[in-house]
Amino acid sequence: MAFPFSKEAITGIRPIEDMVRVSDAPPEPVHRAKAAFTNGDLTAMLPRPQEALSGEMRMVDIATPVWFSGFTRSAIDQFAPQLKALGLEPRQGVAGGGRVEPKMGDRSALQPGSMISVELMTGDMSVGADGTVTYVDNDKIYAFGHRFLSVGPTELPFARSEVLTLLPSVASSFKISSPKEWMGTISQDRSTAIAGEIGRRARMVPVSITVARAGRKIEGYQVQMANDRFLAPFLMQVAVFSAIDSTERAMGAATYGVRGEIHFQGSAPPLKLNNMYAGDANTAMQVSLSAAIPLAYVLQSGFSSLEVKKVDLEIDSFDEKKQWQIDQVIASPHEVRPGGKVRISAVLVGENGAEITRTLDYDVPIGASQGPLCFTVSDGNVANLSEVRQILNATPHTAEQLVATVNKLRANTKAYVRVWRPDSNFQLEGEDFPDPPPSLALILGTSPAALQTRNAKISELEISAGDAVISGVKTVQVEVKE
């Protein structure tokens, strides 16, 4: 620990009783608030270090160095504020990633004073934190003697680490080390120490990231990340950002298509990713966050049985803004009879004055009641608003239902035509119940899971404009008359 701007650290001796007590902590996961679809910080659910008061001064823990190998410098700088808020000091690794020797090492190589590396990610990109072994009790190991992440019960692999050299610095001295062979698994990460088991192999999540340019593969990454529901989404975000940053420009018009699947153990269906993102600056951050948020939401929704099996991502980049804006929507005729046809024309505008028109026909049902009939043409984000409200208000009963609900969210590469009338409507578990009979309306009205609106959806149609992002929303209205 130290005072801010102090010249020397204050050495503190951690009582061994405090460290040994860590292994007696309950194995149940710590309950924290779940991630939201609108959350831009995937580390917000992780605990922050606490400062100690000493008069008017504050004592702070000296940050734990964490090595990032195989990552771009820009990626480390981008996420440094979030990492430092967790009590970590990100450092550029001296190697370009690497794989730890897969076989388990000799247990006798670990003694009090030995160095270990807790690996959050290994492979073409690696993330690890080095620390000192304090005590070995048969198969149990206690290390660090200070705070690491304090995530509680976890499953993080650790390897024997070899110190290559020590670099002294007035600002912050640090060691350069190299992880060797696997030695076991850290099962508890508390504020006083980390504790684990020697000889036990941790379950890691294989992640495959392929980067292509206009359909032609230019780079591929194979990594294994920690199987932790709070750490995995953030690690995936950093890896995706670095994969894009290493091959693509940071400024200028760009479009990225993200497609992939996140597979789970058991019977849960895979979580599907299929969206595009266009912009002139920092688009890689938007892409990486959007790829990781669905995983964070699913893993942190309270289903302990939901464990990631593998992640496959394909990122396709284009050096142009492939984006269309919904500029006009025209409906004709303005008056229609039941059984008649309404033609909807959507005018989309793009870069450099480009303009296209997409047209579709809607058949008004026979027996449709008189009155206004509305057509809202919107992008995927606007069309998803009602589903997102349902996800936030409703509690899924099974992991399968949770993943299926997230998979229903619409992609942003199409425009969606919502046909609706200003009548009473209820939404329950992603389904619409327009203008229900009084008996059903009474039941739905008293249900906390049902969302009532004055927007009764009759039908939904899709408009495609090719491989491009569509944004905007317009509404037109026709009259149904006898």
NUNUDO-819033 format. One record per residue (C-alpha): residue in three letters; x negated, y, z negated. Coordinates in Angstrom, 2 decimals, m for minus. Example, Ala and Ser with C-alpha at 12.3 -4.5 7.8 and 13.67 -1.06 7.14 Angstrom:
2
REC   r      px      py      pz
REC ALA  m12.30   m4.50   m7.80
REC SER  m13.67   m1.06   m7.14
//
This chain:
482
REC   r      px      py      pz
REC MET    0.00    0.00    0.00
REC ALA   m1.05    3.62    0.39
REC PHE    0.15    7.19    0.18
REC PRO    0.75    8.84    3.56
REC PHE   m2.46   10.53    4.84
REC SER   m4.54    8.91    2.06
REC LYS   m8.17    8.10    2.88
REC GLU   m8.18    4.71    1.16
REC ALA   m5.64    1.98    0.62
REC ILE   m4.52    1.03   m2.88
REC THR   m5.20   m2.66   m3.44
REC GLY   m2.42   m4.60   m5.12
REC ILE   m2.59   m8.20   m6.30
REC ARG    0.57  m10.18   m5.59
REC PRO    1.35  m12.55   m8.50
REC ILE    1.27  m16.12   m7.22
REC GLU    4.54  m16.81   m9.03
REC ASP    6.28  m14.33   m6.73
REC MET    4.91  m16.09   m3.66
REC VAL    5.71  m19.64   m4.76
REC ARG    9.25  m18.58   m5.62
REC VAL    9.83  m17.90   m1.91
REC SER   10.12  m21.64   m1.14
REC ASP   13.02  m21.89   m3.61
REC ALA   15.09  m19.34   m1.67
REC PRO   18.34  m20.69   m0.16
REC PRO   18.05  m22.01    3.43
REC GLU   21.32  m20.43    4.50
REC PRO   20.96  m17.58    6.99
REC VAL   21.24  m14.04    5.72
REC HIS   24.58  m12.49    6.68
REC ARG   24.17   m9.20    8.54
REC ALA   26.38   m7.06   10.72
REC LYS   26.60   m8.35   14.27
REC ALA   25.34   m6.54   17.32
REC ALA   27.77   m4.46   19.38
REC PHE   27.96   m4.12   23.15
REC THR   27.28   m0.39   22.76
REC ASN   24.24   m0.82   20.48
REC GLY   21.05    0.44   22.10
REC ASP   18.69   m0.82   19.37
REC LEU   18.48   m4.59   19.00
REC THR   16.32   m4.23   15.86
REC ALA   19.07   m2.36   14.00
REC MET   20.15   m5.61   12.26
REC LEU   16.65   m6.29   10.90
REC PRO   15.69   m5.03    7.41
REC ARG   13.43   m2.00    7.04
REC PRO   10.57   m1.73    4.53
REC GLN   11.33    0.18    1.36
REC GLU    9.15    3.01    0.13
REC ALA    8.10    3.19   m3.52
REC LEU    8.33    6.51   m5.36
REC SER    5.44    7.77   m7.46
REC GLY    6.39   11.17   m8.75
REC GLU    6.90   13.38   m5.73
REC MET    4.80   11.08   m3.54
REC ARG    5.96    8.03   m1.65
REC MET    3.96    4.84   m1.37
REC VAL    4.40    2.83    1.83
REC ASP    3.34   m0.67    2.79
REC ILE    0.41   m0.80    5.18
REC ALA    1.83   m2.02    8.48
REC THR    1.26   m5.61    9.62
REC PRO   m0.67   m5.70   12.93
REC VAL    1.18   m7.56   15.69
REC TRP   m0.67   m8.49   18.89
REC PHE    1.01   m8.25   22.29
REC SER   m0.90  m10.16   24.95
REC GLY    0.21  m10.23   28.59
REC PHE    2.43   m7.17   28.10
REC THR    1.94   m3.85   29.87
REC ARG    0.77   m0.88   27.85
REC SER    3.95    0.98   28.77
REC ALA    6.07   m1.85   27.32
REC ILE    4.22   m1.68   23.99
REC ASP    4.53    2.11   23.86
REC GLN    8.23    1.95   24.74
REC PHE    9.10   m0.31   21.81
REC ALA    6.47    0.95   19.35
REC PRO    8.91    3.21   17.42
REC GLN   11.26    0.29   16.77
REC LEU    8.40   m1.99   15.75
REC LYS    6.88    0.60   13.43
REC ALA   10.26    1.12   11.77
REC LEU   10.13   m2.58   10.87
REC GLY    6.75   m2.17    9.17
REC LEU    4.74   m3.54   12.12
REC GLU    1.78   m2.02   13.96
REC PRO    1.88   m3.08   17.65
REC ARG   m1.51   m3.60   19.27
REC GLN   m2.57   m4.48   22.79
REC GLY   m3.97   m8.01   22.91
REC VAL   m7.40   m8.61   24.38
REC ALA   m6.14  m11.56   26.47
REC GLY   m3.48  m11.78   29.15
REC GLY   m1.18  m14.11   27.24
REC GLY   m1.95  m17.77   26.70
REC ARG   m0.70  m21.08   25.44
REC VAL   m1.62  m22.50   22.06
REC GLU   m3.01  m26.04   22.04
REC PRO    0.19  m28.17   21.93
REC LYS   m1.05  m30.89   19.56
REC MET   m0.82  m30.36   15.81
REC GLY   m4.09  m29.47   14.11
REC ASP   m5.92  m31.07   11.21
REC ARG   m4.23  m30.17    7.92
REC SER   m7.55  m30.03    6.12
REC ALA   m8.49  m27.02    8.26
REC LEU   m6.09  m24.86    6.23
REC GLN   m7.49  m23.68    2.92
REC PRO   m6.87  m20.58    0.79
REC GLY   m8.53  m17.75    2.69
REC SER   m7.95  m19.31    6.13
REC MET   m6.42  m17.20    8.88
REC ILE   m3.13  m18.15   10.52
REC SER   m1.18  m16.56   13.36
REC VAL    2.62  m16.50   13.20
REC GLU    3.67  m16.69   16.84
REC LEU    6.92  m15.01   17.90
REC MET    6.27  m15.73   21.58
REC THR    3.72  m17.82   23.48
REC GLY    2.94  m18.48   27.14
REC ASP    2.32  m15.95   29.89
REC MET    3.25  m13.30   27.32
REC SER    2.50  m13.80   23.64
REC VAL    3.33  m11.99   20.41
REC GLY    1.67  m12.93   17.13
REC ALA    0.86  m11.61   13.67
REC ASP   m2.28  m12.71   11.78
REC GLY   m2.51  m13.13    8.04
REC THR   m4.35  m14.93    5.29
REC VAL   m3.40  m18.22    3.63
REC THR   m3.03  m17.69   m0.12
REC TYR   m2.09  m21.14   m1.43
REC VAL   m1.64  m24.67   m0.08
REC ASP    0.43  m27.17   m2.07
REC ASN    0.42  m30.52   m0.25
REC ASP    2.54  m29.82    2.85
REC LYS    3.68  m26.39    1.66
REC ILE    1.84  m23.24    2.65
REC TYR    2.12  m19.70    1.27
REC ALA    0.57  m16.81    3.16
REC PHE    0.36  m13.06    3.71
REC GLY    1.30  m12.05    0.14
REC HIS    3.13   m9.07    1.59
REC ARG    6.12   m8.27    3.73
REC PHE    6.20   m9.47    7.35
REC LEU    9.73   m9.09    8.75
REC SER   11.71  m10.17    5.68
REC VAL   14.33  m11.92    7.82
REC GLY   14.91  m14.66    5.23
REC PRO   15.39  m18.25    6.43
REC THR   13.84  m18.62    9.85
REC GLU   11.89  m20.98   12.09
REC LEU    8.62  m19.45   13.29
REC PRO    5.64  m21.53   14.44
REC PHE    2.19  m20.76   13.10
REC ALA   m1.25  m21.71   14.36
REC ARG   m4.71  m21.73   12.88
REC SER   m6.40  m18.50   13.88
REC GLU  m10.07  m17.81   14.45
REC VAL  m11.42  m14.32   13.81
REC LEU  m13.68  m13.26   16.67
REC THR  m14.82   m9.90   15.34
REC LEU  m13.88   m7.02   13.07
REC LEU  m13.51   m3.54   14.54
REC PRO  m13.99   m0.84   11.87
REC SER  m12.06    2.38   12.34
REC VAL  m11.45    5.45   10.20
REC ALA   m7.84    5.45   11.39
REC SER   m7.15    1.72   10.94
REC SER   m9.64   m1.14   10.98
REC PHE   m8.45   m4.42   12.47
REC LYS   m9.57   m7.91   13.37
REC ILE   m9.65   m9.47   16.81
REC SER   m8.63  m13.10   16.54
REC SER   m7.47  m15.98   18.70
REC PRO   m4.80  m18.57   17.85
REC LYS   m6.00  m22.14   18.15
REC GLU   m3.86  m25.24   17.55
REC TRP   m0.37  m25.43   16.03
REC MET   m0.30  m26.16   12.31
REC GLY    3.35  m25.98   11.23
REC THR    6.47  m23.87   10.78
REC ILE    7.26  m20.82    8.66
REC SER   10.72  m21.44    7.16
REC GLN   10.99  m18.47    4.76
REC ASP   10.07  m14.84    5.42
REC ARG   10.63  m12.74    2.31
REC SER    9.42   m9.38    1.03
REC THR    6.69  m10.98   m1.14
REC ALA    5.30  m13.65    1.20
REC ILE    5.97  m16.13    3.95
REC ALA    6.25  m19.85    3.23
REC GLY    6.42  m22.89    5.43
REC GLU    5.60  m26.52    6.03
REC ILE    2.39  m27.90    7.48
REC GLY    2.81  m30.50   10.23
REC ARG    6.38  m29.59   11.16
REC ARG    6.85  m28.47   14.76
REC ALA    9.08  m25.41   15.25
REC ARG   11.80  m25.38   17.88
REC MET   11.06  m22.75   20.50
REC VAL   13.26  m21.43   23.32
REC PRO   11.81  m21.73   26.85
REC VAL   12.36  m18.57   28.91
REC SER   11.79  m18.34   32.66
REC ILE   11.67  m14.87   34.26
REC THR   11.34  m14.53   38.03
REC VAL   10.73  m11.11   39.62
REC ALA   11.47  m10.70   43.33
REC ARG   11.43   m7.76   45.72
REC ALA   14.25   m7.72   48.26
REC GLY   14.70  m11.47   47.84
REC ARG   10.99  m12.40   48.04
REC LYS    9.44  m13.75   44.85
REC ILE    6.41  m11.77   43.71
REC GLU    5.89  m12.89   40.11
REC GLY    7.04  m15.49   37.59
REC TYR    6.67  m15.80   33.83
REC GLN    7.04  m18.84   31.60
REC VAL    7.21  m18.17   27.86
REC GLN    8.49  m19.75   24.67
REC MET   10.14  m17.44   22.16
REC ALA   11.13  m17.83   18.52
REC ASN   14.42  m19.61   17.89
REC ASP   15.82  m16.85   15.64
REC ARG   19.19  m15.26   16.23
REC PHE   17.98  m11.77   15.25
REC LEU   14.51  m11.83   16.79
REC ALA   15.20  m13.68   20.06
REC PRO   17.31  m10.95   21.77
REC PHE   14.73   m8.26   21.02
REC LEU   11.85  m10.46   22.18
REC MET   13.73  m11.18   25.40
REC GLN   14.31   m7.46   25.96
REC VAL   10.61   m6.64   25.56
REC ALA    9.61   m9.50   27.88
REC VAL   12.06   m8.45   30.62
REC PHE   10.92   m4.81   30.38
REC SER    7.26   m5.80   30.69
REC ALA    7.96   m8.17   33.60
REC ILE    9.60   m5.31   35.54
REC ASP    7.05   m2.70   34.47
REC SER    4.10   m4.81   35.62
REC THR    5.25   m4.89   39.25
REC GLU    7.69   m2.00   39.80
REC ARG    7.35    1.77   39.73
REC ALA    8.55    3.69   36.68
REC MET    9.85    6.73   38.61
REC GLY   11.83    7.03   41.81
REC ALA   14.98    5.49   43.22
REC ALA   15.31    1.82   42.29
REC THR   17.92   m0.90   42.01
REC TYR   17.66   m4.15   40.07
REC GLY   19.87   m7.18   40.33
REC VAL   19.91   m9.44   37.26
REC ARG   21.26  m12.96   37.56
REC GLY   20.79  m15.87   35.26
REC GLU   22.13  m18.22   32.65
REC ILE   21.50  m18.70   28.94
REC HIS   22.08  m22.33   27.99
REC PHE   23.04  m23.49   24.50
REC GLN   22.70  m26.73   22.62
REC GLY   25.88  m28.79   22.41
REC SER   29.11  m28.27   24.31
REC ALA   29.13  m24.46   24.59
REC PRO   29.16  m23.25   28.23
REC PRO   26.19  m21.23   29.49
REC LEU   26.28  m17.45   29.11
REC LYS   26.22  m16.00   32.63
REC LEU   24.48  m12.77   33.65
REC ASN   25.28  m11.11   36.99
REC ASN   24.96   m7.34   37.28
REC MET   23.03   m4.64   39.12
REC TYR   21.51   m1.40   37.85
REC ALA   20.45    1.65   39.85
REC GLY   18.69    4.85   38.82
REC ASP   15.83    7.27   39.35
REC ALA   13.96    6.87   36.05
REC ASN   13.60    4.36   33.18
REC THR   15.85    1.86   34.92
REC ALA   13.75   m1.01   33.50
REC MET   14.92   m0.09   30.00
REC GLN   18.56   m0.24   31.08
REC VAL   18.01   m3.61   32.76
REC SER   16.20   m5.18   29.80
REC LEU   18.75   m3.97   27.26
REC SER   21.74   m5.08   29.34
REC ALA   20.19   m8.54   29.78
REC ALA   19.63   m8.98   26.04
REC ILE   22.81   m7.46   24.53
REC PRO   25.13  m10.37   25.49
REC LEU   22.69  m12.82   23.88
REC ALA   22.49  m10.69   20.71
REC TYR   26.27  m10.44   20.46
REC VAL   26.80  m14.18   20.90
REC LEU   24.03  m15.28   18.53
REC GLN   25.03  m12.82   15.80
REC SER   28.77  m13.57   15.83
REC GLY   28.65  m16.02   12.94
REC PHE   28.46  m19.43   14.65
REC SER   25.43  m21.15   13.13
REC SER   25.88  m24.11   15.47
REC LEU   25.19  m21.88   18.49
REC GLU   21.50  m22.36   19.33
REC VAL   19.78  m21.34   22.53
REC LYS   18.45  m24.21   24.63
REC LYS   16.79  m22.27   27.47
REC VAL   16.97  m18.97   29.35
REC ASP   16.66  m18.59   33.14
REC LEU   16.54  m15.05   34.59
REC GLU   16.08  m13.82   38.15
REC ILE   15.39  m10.12   38.71
REC ASP   15.53   m8.74   42.25
REC SER   14.27   m5.20   42.85
REC PHE   14.88   m2.71   45.67
REC ASP   13.10    0.63   46.24
REC GLU   16.40    2.44   46.84
REC LYS   19.56    3.32   44.97
REC LYS   22.10    0.77   46.09
REC GLN   25.06    2.49   44.50
REC TRP   28.54    3.52   45.62
REC GLN   30.80    6.04   43.91
REC ILE   34.60    5.75   44.13
REC ASP   35.45    9.08   45.78
REC GLN   39.06    8.73   46.97
REC VAL   41.91    6.24   46.73
REC ILE   44.86    6.47   49.12
REC ALA   48.10    4.49   48.86
REC SER   50.61    4.25   51.68
REC PRO   53.53    4.43   51.95
REC HIS   54.41    6.57   48.94
REC GLU   57.79    4.86   48.62
REC VAL   58.25    1.10   48.93
REC ARG   61.03   m1.43   48.48
REC PRO   60.76   m4.70   46.55
REC GLY   59.14   m7.26   48.86
REC GLY   57.40   m4.48   50.81
REC LYS   53.69   m3.92   51.33
REC VAL   51.40   m1.20   49.94
REC ARG   48.05   m0.51   51.60
REC ILE   45.28    0.70   49.28
REC SER   42.27    2.41   50.88
REC ALA   39.22    3.18   48.69
REC VAL   36.62    5.61   50.02
REC LEU   33.14    4.98   48.59
REC VAL   30.25    7.45   48.95
REC GLY   26.56    6.73   48.49
REC GLU   23.10    8.20   48.92
REC ASN   22.33   10.59   51.80
REC GLY   26.01   11.17   52.62
REC ALA   26.78    7.51   53.32
REC GLU   30.48    6.68   53.26
REC ILE   32.45    3.45   53.64
REC THR   36.14    2.61   53.33
REC ARG   37.52   m0.63   51.93
REC THR   41.19   m1.53   52.47
REC LEU   43.48   m4.17   50.99
REC ASP   47.22   m4.85   50.97
REC TYR   49.43   m5.50   47.95
REC ASP   52.79   m7.24   48.29
REC VAL   55.35   m5.77   45.90
REC PRO   57.18   m8.70   44.26
REC ILE   60.76   m9.35   45.29
REC GLY   62.98   m8.25   42.45
REC ALA   60.55   m5.61   41.20
REC SER   62.31   m2.96   39.13
REC GLN   62.59    0.63   40.31
REC GLY   60.18    3.26   39.11
REC PRO   56.51    4.19   39.35
REC LEU   53.95    1.56   40.35
REC CYS   50.33    2.55   39.64
REC PHE   47.07    1.41   41.23
REC THR   43.83    2.11   39.32
REC VAL   40.62    1.45   41.26
REC SER   37.68    1.32   38.85
REC ASP   34.21   m0.07   38.33
REC GLY   33.49   m3.10   36.17
REC ASN   32.68   m1.10   33.03
REC VAL   36.04    0.72   33.05
REC ALA   37.91   m2.47   33.92
REC ASN   36.20   m4.20   30.98
REC LEU   37.33   m1.65   28.39
REC SER   40.44   m3.56   27.38
REC GLU   38.48   m6.82   27.12
REC VAL   35.78   m5.17   25.03
REC ARG   38.43   m3.81   22.66
REC GLN   39.83   m7.32   22.39
REC ILE   36.38   m8.76   21.65
REC LEU   35.79   m6.18   18.93
REC ASN   39.22   m6.64   17.30
REC ALA   39.73  m10.39   17.69
REC THR   37.87  m13.16   15.88
REC PRO   36.97  m16.13   18.11
REC HIS   37.75  m19.51   16.58
REC THR   35.01  m21.53   18.29
REC ALA   31.62  m20.91   19.87
REC GLU   33.01  m22.12   23.18
REC GLN   35.79  m19.51   23.05
REC LEU   33.27  m16.78   22.19
REC VAL   31.02  m17.53   25.17
REC ALA   33.99  m17.94   27.52
REC THR   35.33  m14.52   26.47
REC VAL   32.02  m12.80   27.17
REC ASN   31.77  m14.58   30.53
REC LYS   35.13  m13.05   31.51
REC LEU   33.61   m9.57   31.57
REC ARG   33.56   m8.26   35.14
REC ALA   30.41   m7.61   37.12
REC ASN   29.57   m4.04   38.19
REC THR   29.04   m4.98   41.85
REC LYS   32.75   m4.79   42.70
REC ALA   35.64   m2.39   42.35
REC TYR   38.75   m3.69   40.59
REC VAL   42.29   m2.68   41.52
REC ARG   44.57   m2.86   38.51
REC VAL   48.26   m2.87   39.45
REC TRP   50.30   m1.69   36.48
REC ARG   53.42    0.02   35.28
REC PRO   53.82    2.41   32.31
REC ASP   55.71   m0.22   30.27
REC SER   55.02   m1.85   26.95
REC ASN   52.18   m4.37   27.08
REC PHE   50.36   m6.58   24.59
REC GLN   46.87   m8.03   24.94
REC LEU   45.91  m11.13   22.98
REC GLU   42.65  m13.09   23.35
REC GLY   41.98  m11.50   26.74
REC GLU   45.45  m12.23   28.15
REC ASP   48.12   m9.63   29.07
REC PHE   51.78   m9.96   28.04
REC PRO   53.58   m7.21   30.03
REC ASP   57.06   m6.12   28.92
REC PRO   57.67   m9.15   26.66
REC PRO   61.18  m10.06   25.47
REC PRO   62.20   m8.51   22.12
REC SER   61.60  m11.70   20.12
REC LEU   58.02  m12.08   21.43
REC ALA   57.37   m8.34   21.11
REC LEU   58.32   m8.53   17.42
REC ILE   55.82  m11.34   16.82
REC LEU   53.03   m9.69   18.78
REC GLY   53.70   m6.33   17.13
REC THR   52.95   m7.77   13.68
REC SER   49.82   m9.64   14.78
REC PRO   46.55   m7.82   13.90
REC ALA   44.81   m9.57   16.82
REC ALA   47.26   m8.20   19.41
REC LEU   46.55   m4.84   21.06
REC GLN   49.61   m2.83   22.17
REC THR   49.40   m0.40   25.09
REC ARG   51.66    1.42   27.55
REC ASN   49.84   m0.13   30.47
REC ALA   51.51   m3.35   31.61
REC LYS   49.23   m5.10   34.10
REC ILE   51.07   m6.85   36.93
REC SER   48.12   m7.96   39.03
REC GLU   44.42   m7.39   39.67
REC LEU   42.59   m7.34   43.00
REC GLU   38.90   m7.00   43.91
REC ILE   37.04   m4.81   46.39
REC SER   33.53   m5.77   47.42
REC ALA   30.93   m3.40   48.91
REC GLY   28.05   m5.82   49.25
REC ASP   25.05   m6.10   46.94
REC ALA   25.34   m2.69   45.25
REC VAL   26.50   m0.99   42.06
REC ILE   30.01    0.52   42.15
REC SER   30.96    3.27   39.69
REC GLY   33.90    5.60   39.11
REC VAL   37.66    5.37   38.63
REC LYS   40.70    6.77   40.52
REC THR   44.44    6.19   40.10
REC VAL   47.28    6.59   42.60
REC GLN   51.01    5.98   42.28
REC VAL   53.89    4.90   44.52
REC GLU   57.63    4.72   43.85
REC VAL   59.55    1.48   44.04
REC LYS   63.09    2.18   45.31
REC GLU   66.01    0.03   46.35
//
